[in-house]
Amino acid sequence: MKQFIVLIATVALGLAIYGMIAGPGEHSMLSAVKGVWTDEIDLRTREP
């Protein structure tokens, strides 16, 4: 029974971490990195 509880907790933790890293919305790390890259590309390709 303990192994089943640990398995369920591990799966729940994995889903939570996945949601923080690559989940939908503007609060995920993937979205933040994408925004930074887009801003950097925009900044570097501007002409004076």
Buried (B, 14 or more C-beta within 10 A) or exposed (E): EEEEEEEEEEEEEEEEEEEEEEBEEEEBEEBEEEEEEEEEEEEEEEEE
